[in-house]
Amino acid sequence: MKTKLILLIATLFPLTACGHPYGVIQPIPIQYPGQMAVRMECDPAEDCFVQARQAYLNGDLQGAVAGLQELLIQDPGLLWKGRASLLLARSLAASGDPTAVSHYEAAAETLPELGDYIYFSLGQFYLIQGEALKAAEVFDNLHKRYPDSLLRSQAIFQAAEAYAQTGRNTSAIASFETFLSLYPEDP
């Protein structure tokens, strides 16, 4: 757990020097009508991550999304793709944007060592969006793919609850039974 937590923290919040906290921000149109996004210009590309992270920590989701999208444009390579995709997914999820899903999936692909954490976050996002069946499937797959994960017990329980919400009682009971057999003393 400590290793994954340290890796997660180091992945999301690397120690690096940064320039201006938000870079140069310009409004630009984005995919969905009626809304504007900002574009952040950064040089070098790594500064986009630092600036976007700072915007995210300050609650500026629009600034965070702009910086991370710019980073993915400037440096689509593996070095920044996973980190940017994960933070972008979290930023988009916080604002309820369904495009967060594709960024969670991209992050899981490029950061497999954080897959359990990423899929757990995706499952929670689906729950918040009212998509209990998708959430149940994500949680169910998480516990099967990551048997050593510290999130496994929570994933099994969340899967059971989500299956129950959708009326899939057989799956819910099976998940509750799995939970109780693996974690009999878990409150």
URHU-V551470 format. One record per residue. N is the residue number from 1. PHI is phi in degrees with one decimal (NA if undefined). Layout:
# URHU-V551470
N&PHI  N&PHI
This chain:
# URHU-V551470
1&NA  2&-59.6  3&-62.6  4&-64.8  5&-65.1  6&-64.2  7&-62.5  8&-61.6  9&-62.9  10&-65.2  11&-70.7  12&-79.9  13&-131.8  14&-68.2  15&-84.3  16&-155.8  17&-74.4  18&-137.2  19&-89.4  20&-57.6  21&-57.2  22&-123.2  23&66.0  24&-96.1  25&-108.2  26&-131.5  27&-69.7  28&-140.2  29&-70.9  30&-123.0  31&-57.7  32&-98.8  33&-66.2  34&85.3  35&-127.5  36&-121.3  37&-117.2  38&-112.1  39&-115.6  40&-109.1  41&-100.6  42&-136.1  43&-148.9  44&-74.1  45&-57.9  46&-58.8  47&-62.3  48&-59.6  49&-64.8  50&-62.1  51&-67.6  52&-65.9  53&-61.1  54&-64.9  55&-60.9  56&-59.9  57&-64.2  58&-85.8  59&83.3  60&-91.3  61&-65.7  62&-64.4  63&-64.8  64&-63.5  65&-60.7  66&-60.6  67&-64.7  68&-72.0  69&-64.8  70&-63.8  71&-60.9  72&-66.5  73&-73.8  74&-72.1  75&-138.1  76&-75.8  77&-66.4  78&-66.2  79&-56.4  80&-108.8  81&-58.3  82&-64.1  83&-62.6  84&-64.8  85&-62.7  86&-66.5  87&-68.2  88&-64.5  89&-59.5  90&-63.6  91&-65.8  92&-66.5  93&-62.9  94&-62.8  95&-99.9  96&77.3  97&-78.3  98&-65.5  99&-69.5  100&-58.6  101&-57.5  102&-64.8  103&-76.3  104&-61.4  105&-64.4  106&-64.7  107&-64.7  108&-64.0  109&-69.0  110&-94.1  111&-126.5  112&-60.6  113&-68.1  114&-110.5  115&-55.0  116&-63.1  117&-63.8  118&-64.8  119&-68.2  120&-63.6  121&-62.6  122&-63.7  123&-60.1  124&-63.9  125&-60.8  126&-60.3  127&-60.9  128&-62.0  129&-78.8  130&80.8  131&-105.7  132&-62.4  133&-65.5  134&-61.5  135&-60.6  136&-58.9  137&-65.2  138&-64.2  139&-63.1  140&-62.6  141&-65.5  142&-58.2  143&-67.5  144&-81.3  145&-78.6  146&-125.9  147&-65.0  148&-98.1  149&-68.5  150&-72.4  151&-92.1  152&-59.7  153&-61.6  154&-64.9  155&-64.1  156&-62.8  157&-64.9  158&-62.8  159&-61.1  160&-59.8  161&-64.3  162&-67.1  163&-60.8  164&-61.9  165&-61.6  166&-88.8  167&83.6  168&-87.1  169&-65.5  170&-62.0  171&-67.0  172&-62.7  173&-62.6  174&-61.2  175&-68.3  176&-63.0  177&-64.1  178&-61.7  179&-58.9  180&-65.8  181&-73.3  182&-85.2  183&-132.6  184&-64.6  185&-104.9  186&-74.9  187&-67.3
